[in-house]
Amino acid sequence: MKNLCWLATGGTIASRPSENGLVPGFTAQEMLDLLPQLKTYGNIDCYDIMQLDSTNLQPKDWQYMAHFIEKFYDKYDGFVITHGTDTLNWTSCALSCMLENLAKPVVVIGAQLTIEEENTDAKENLNASFAVASSGLAGVYAVCGGQVISGLWAKKLYSEDMRSIQSVNTLPIATFKGNDINWIQTECVAVNGEFKVHYELEEKVVQIKIMPGLDCEILFALTKMGYKGIVLEAYGAGGIPFSEDKAKDISGAIKQLTEQGVVIVCTTQCVYDGVHMNRYEVGIKAIKAGVIPAGKLTSEAATVKLMVALGQKMTREQIKELF
């Protein structure tokens, strides 16, 4: 029998009604008691490490989750983290970047309905999560919306639909419905080296969405406030405006900020396909100015990756290699 660790952090899945609306309240053990069939996957130990609406999630909470994974790493064969869906993909991205040489499954799972609601998705999501946690498939995974997703490629696409979290720009690891799981990928990346947690996160990283009329003054103001990294959500394939009007010349601002040591990464406002910045002049100029294209990464994944890289004091060239 596998030894499995359940880390409960709150979220809709664990919520109960209150006079102020739904609030996290169920413990992991209470949820396990409602679904005793989960014990067929192994011996499950429950830990309630926080009761959080994931809207209130902070980077320190990723560090706290990572701490428990490191603490119990040698004791358990797999980990399941119950979580709210609002920032579930942020957490799966963060843990994917923070947990180096991970040789065990870490599954971050949420639900659109509470565990006690009629027709809840919580039950099948939990079943799939413990199936993955007991599979030996190393890596961080997000489970929700009928998909098992490689953690770095999860994105919340729906606010109410049961397909809330989906795999973007890569196939899911598996799909599931009820208790049936259809495995699509069962090969994990080879682990070379000892397990290590990168706790250092640079929180002075910000996302900015490019929009008509965006003034460069905002970018310069952010750096004066101490921000060391900026993720620009560009148009389409990675279009960033340039102009003879210095106030609107975003590419010109990128050049100045890069020379000052600020690391600027470019993602797209589009959900699918990523950036392809060598195609148009508006992308090529930005690359020459110093922006780092994020490829097919989502904005969330690029942001967290930049936070971890800057936390490790990587140089711009080292960070460029990561993307």
C-alpha positions as CSV (number, residue, x, y, z in Angstrom):
1,M,0.0,0.0,0.0
2,K,1.2,3.5,-0.8
3,N,1.5,6.1,1.9
4,L,-0.2,9.3,0.9
5,C,-0.3,12.7,2.4
6,W,-3.3,15.0,2.2
7,L,-2.6,18.7,2.8
8,A,-5.8,20.7,3.1
9,T,-5.6,24.5,2.5
10,G,-9.3,25.4,2.2
11,G,-11.0,26.4,-1.0
12,T,-14.5,25.9,-2.3
13,I,-14.1,22.1,-2.0
14,A,-13.9,22.4,1.8
15,S,-16.4,25.2,2.2
16,R,-19.5,25.5,4.3
17,P,-22.3,28.1,4.2
18,S,-22.1,31.1,6.5
19,E,-23.9,34.4,7.0
20,N,-21.1,35.9,4.8
21,G,-21.3,33.3,2.1
22,L,-19.2,30.2,1.6
23,V,-16.1,29.9,3.8
24,P,-13.6,27.1,4.1
25,G,-14.6,24.8,7.0
26,F,-14.2,21.1,6.3
27,T,-11.1,19.4,7.5
28,A,-9.2,16.9,5.4
29,Q,-10.3,14.1,7.7
30,E,-13.9,15.1,7.5
31,M,-13.7,15.0,3.7
32,L,-12.0,11.6,3.8
33,D,-14.8,10.3,6.1
34,L,-17.3,11.3,3.4
35,L,-15.3,9.4,0.7
36,P,-13.8,6.3,2.5
37,Q,-13.3,4.7,-1.0
38,L,-10.2,6.9,-1.4
39,K,-8.5,4.6,1.1
40,T,-8.2,2.0,-1.6
41,Y,-5.4,4.1,-3.1
42,G,-3.3,3.8,0.1
43,N,-2.8,4.8,3.7
44,I,-3.9,8.5,3.8
45,D,-2.7,10.8,6.6
46,C,-4.5,14.2,6.8
47,Y,-3.0,17.6,7.7
48,D,-4.9,20.8,7.8
49,I,-2.2,23.4,7.1
50,M,-4.5,26.4,6.4
51,Q,-8.2,27.3,5.8
52,L,-8.0,29.8,3.1
53,D,-10.2,31.2,0.4
54,S,-7.6,30.9,-2.4
55,T,-8.4,34.5,-3.5
56,N,-6.4,35.5,-0.4
57,L,-3.4,33.3,-1.3
58,Q,0.1,34.9,-1.0
59,P,3.6,33.7,-2.0
60,K,4.3,32.8,1.6
61,D,1.6,30.2,1.3
62,W,3.5,28.5,-1.5
63,Q,6.5,28.4,0.7
64,Y,4.4,26.9,3.5
65,M,3.1,24.2,1.3
66,A,6.6,23.5,0.0
67,H,7.8,23.3,3.6
68,F,5.4,20.4,4.3
69,I,6.3,18.6,1.2
70,E,10.0,18.8,2.1
71,K,9.2,17.9,5.7
72,F,7.3,14.7,4.8
73,Y,9.1,13.9,1.6
74,D,10.7,10.7,2.8
75,K,7.6,9.6,4.6
76,Y,5.1,9.6,1.8
77,D,4.9,8.3,-1.8
78,G,2.6,11.0,-3.0
79,F,0.9,14.3,-2.0
80,V,-2.6,15.7,-2.5
81,I,-3.2,19.4,-1.8
82,T,-6.8,20.5,-1.7
83,H,-7.1,24.1,-2.8
84,G,-9.4,26.8,-4.1
85,T,-9.8,27.0,-7.9
86,D,-9.2,30.8,-8.2
87,T,-5.5,30.5,-7.7
88,L,-5.0,26.8,-8.1
89,N,-3.1,27.2,-11.4
90,W,-0.8,29.8,-9.7
91,T,0.0,27.3,-7.0
92,S,0.6,24.4,-9.4
93,C,2.9,26.7,-11.4
94,A,4.7,27.8,-8.3
95,L,5.3,24.4,-6.9
96,S,6.5,23.2,-10.4
97,C,9.2,25.9,-10.3
98,M,10.0,25.6,-6.6
99,L,10.4,21.8,-6.2
100,E,13.5,20.7,-8.0
101,N,14.3,17.1,-8.8
102,L,10.8,16.1,-7.5
103,A,10.6,12.3,-7.8
104,K,7.0,11.9,-6.4
105,P,3.6,13.0,-7.5
106,V,2.3,16.3,-6.0
107,V,-1.3,16.9,-6.9
108,V,-3.1,20.3,-6.5
109,I,-6.9,19.8,-6.7
110,G,-9.9,22.0,-6.5
111,A,-13.6,21.9,-7.2
112,Q,-16.3,24.3,-8.3
113,L,-18.8,23.0,-5.7
114,T,-18.4,22.1,-2.1
115,I,-17.9,18.5,-1.2
116,E,-21.4,18.2,0.3
117,E,-23.3,19.8,-2.5
118,E,-25.5,17.8,-4.9
119,N,-23.8,16.9,-8.1
120,T,-20.5,18.2,-6.8
121,D,-17.3,17.7,-8.9
122,A,-15.3,17.4,-5.7
123,K,-15.7,13.6,-5.4
124,E,-14.5,12.7,-8.9
125,N,-11.7,15.3,-8.7
126,L,-10.5,13.8,-5.4
127,N,-10.7,10.3,-6.8
128,A,-8.6,11.3,-9.8
129,S,-6.1,13.1,-7.5
130,F,-5.5,10.1,-5.3
131,A,-5.2,7.9,-8.4
132,V,-2.4,10.2,-9.6
133,A,-0.8,10.5,-6.1
134,S,-0.6,6.7,-5.9
135,S,0.7,6.3,-9.5
136,G,4.3,7.1,-8.9
137,L,4.2,9.6,-11.8
138,A,6.7,12.2,-10.6
139,G,5.8,15.9,-11.0
140,V,3.4,18.6,-10.0
141,Y,-0.1,18.2,-11.4
142,A,-3.3,20.2,-11.3
143,V,-6.6,18.2,-11.2
144,C,-9.9,19.8,-12.0
145,G,-12.4,20.0,-14.8
146,G,-12.0,16.5,-16.0
147,Q,-8.3,16.8,-16.6
148,V,-5.0,15.9,-14.9
149,I,-2.7,18.7,-16.0
150,S,1.1,19.2,-15.8
151,G,1.3,21.9,-13.2
152,L,3.0,24.5,-15.3
153,W,0.4,24.4,-18.0
154,A,-2.8,24.8,-16.0
155,K,-5.1,27.8,-16.5
156,K,-8.5,28.8,-15.1
157,L,-10.7,29.3,-18.1
158,Y,-14.2,29.3,-16.5
159,S,-15.5,31.0,-13.4
160,E,-18.5,28.6,-12.9
161,D,-18.3,25.9,-15.5
162,M,-17.1,22.5,-14.2
163,R,-14.3,22.7,-16.7
164,S,-12.7,25.5,-14.7
165,I,-9.1,24.5,-14.9
166,Q,-7.8,23.2,-18.3
167,S,-4.5,22.3,-19.9
168,V,-3.2,25.1,-22.2
169,N,-0.7,24.6,-25.1
170,T,0.0,21.0,-24.2
171,L,-2.0,17.8,-23.8
172,P,-3.3,16.9,-20.4
173,I,-1.7,13.9,-18.6
174,A,-5.0,12.3,-18.3
175,T,-8.8,12.9,-18.6
176,F,-11.4,11.5,-16.2
177,K,-15.1,11.2,-15.8
178,G,-16.6,9.6,-12.6
179,N,-14.1,7.0,-11.5
180,D,-12.8,6.3,-15.0
181,I,-9.3,7.7,-15.9
182,N,-7.9,7.8,-19.4
183,W,-4.2,8.1,-19.3
184,I,-2.7,10.1,-22.2
185,Q,0.9,10.5,-21.0
186,T,2.6,8.2,-18.5
187,E,6.2,9.1,-19.0
188,C,7.7,11.5,-16.5
189,V,10.9,13.6,-16.8
190,A,14.0,11.7,-15.5
191,V,15.2,13.0,-12.1
192,N,18.9,13.8,-11.9
193,G,20.0,14.9,-8.5
194,E,18.6,15.3,-5.0
195,F,15.3,16.8,-4.2
196,K,15.5,20.5,-3.4
197,V,13.1,23.3,-2.5
198,H,13.7,26.8,-3.8
199,Y,12.1,28.9,-1.1
200,E,13.4,32.2,-2.2
201,L,10.8,34.2,-4.2
202,E,11.2,37.7,-5.5
203,E,7.9,39.3,-4.8
204,K,8.8,42.5,-6.6
205,V,7.5,41.1,-9.9
206,V,4.4,42.5,-11.6
207,Q,2.2,41.7,-14.6
208,I,1.2,44.6,-16.9
209,K,-1.4,44.1,-19.7
210,I,-0.5,46.1,-22.9
211,M,-3.5,48.3,-23.9
212,P,-4.0,51.2,-26.3
213,G,-2.8,54.3,-24.5
214,L,-0.5,52.6,-22.0
215,D,2.0,55.2,-20.8
216,C,5.6,54.3,-20.2
217,E,5.5,56.3,-17.0
218,I,3.8,53.3,-15.3
219,L,6.8,51.1,-16.1
220,F,9.3,53.6,-14.9
221,A,7.2,54.2,-11.7
222,L,7.2,50.5,-10.9
223,T,11.0,50.3,-11.1
224,K,11.3,53.3,-8.8
225,M,9.2,51.3,-6.4
226,G,11.8,48.6,-6.5
227,Y,10.3,46.1,-8.9
228,K,12.9,43.9,-10.4
229,G,10.8,41.9,-12.9
230,I,7.9,42.8,-15.2
231,V,5.8,40.4,-17.2
232,L,4.2,42.2,-20.2
233,E,1.0,40.7,-21.6
234,A,1.3,41.7,-25.2
235,Y,-1.1,41.5,-28.1
236,G,-1.4,38.4,-30.2
237,A,1.9,36.8,-31.1
238,G,3.8,39.2,-28.9
239,G,3.1,42.6,-30.3
240,I,4.5,45.5,-28.1
241,P,3.9,49.1,-29.3
242,F,6.7,51.4,-30.4
243,S,6.2,55.1,-31.2
244,E,8.0,58.3,-31.9
245,D,6.0,59.6,-28.9
246,K,8.3,58.6,-26.0
247,A,5.4,58.4,-23.6
248,K,3.9,55.6,-25.7
249,D,7.1,53.9,-26.9
250,I,6.9,50.7,-24.8
251,S,9.8,49.1,-26.7
252,G,11.9,52.2,-26.0
253,A,11.0,51.9,-22.3
254,I,12.0,48.2,-22.3
255,K,15.5,49.1,-23.6
256,Q,16.0,51.7,-20.9
257,L,14.7,49.4,-18.1
258,T,16.7,46.4,-19.3
259,E,19.9,48.5,-19.2
260,Q,19.0,49.4,-15.6
261,G,18.8,45.7,-14.7
262,V,15.1,45.1,-14.8
263,V,14.1,41.7,-16.3
264,I,11.1,42.0,-18.7
265,V,9.4,38.9,-20.0
266,C,6.7,38.9,-22.7
267,T,3.6,36.7,-22.8
268,T,0.4,37.0,-24.8
269,Q,-3.2,38.1,-23.9
270,C,-4.4,35.2,-25.9
271,V,-5.1,31.9,-24.1
272,Y,-3.6,29.6,-26.7
273,D,-0.5,29.4,-28.9
274,G,1.9,31.6,-26.9
275,V,4.2,34.3,-28.4
276,H,6.1,34.2,-31.7
277,M,8.0,37.5,-31.6
278,N,10.2,37.0,-34.6
279,R,7.3,37.3,-37.0
280,Y,6.3,41.0,-36.8
281,E,8.2,44.2,-36.5
282,V,6.4,45.0,-33.2
283,G,7.9,41.8,-31.8
284,I,11.3,42.0,-33.3
285,K,11.9,45.5,-32.0
286,A,10.9,44.4,-28.5
287,I,13.3,41.5,-28.6
288,K,16.1,43.9,-29.7
289,A,15.2,46.2,-26.9
290,G,15.8,43.3,-24.4
291,V,12.4,41.6,-23.8
292,I,12.5,37.9,-23.1
293,P,9.8,35.9,-25.0
294,A,8.0,33.4,-22.8
295,G,7.2,31.0,-25.6
296,K,4.0,29.1,-24.9
297,L,3.9,29.7,-21.2
298,T,0.9,31.3,-19.6
299,S,1.3,34.7,-17.9
300,E,0.9,33.0,-14.5
301,A,3.6,30.4,-15.3
302,A,6.0,33.1,-16.7
303,T,5.4,35.3,-13.6
304,V,6.1,32.6,-11.1
305,K,9.1,31.3,-13.0
306,L,10.5,34.8,-13.0
307,M,9.8,35.2,-9.2
308,V,11.7,32.0,-8.5
309,A,14.6,32.8,-10.9
310,L,15.1,36.3,-9.4
311,G,14.8,34.8,-6.0
312,Q,17.8,32.6,-6.9
313,K,19.7,35.7,-8.0
314,M,20.0,34.5,-11.6
315,T,21.4,36.9,-14.2
316,R,19.3,38.0,-17.1
317,E,21.2,35.7,-19.4
318,Q,20.5,32.7,-17.1
319,I,16.8,33.7,-16.9
320,K,16.7,33.9,-20.7
321,E,17.8,30.3,-20.9
322,L,14.9,29.3,-18.7
323,F,12.4,30.6,-21.2
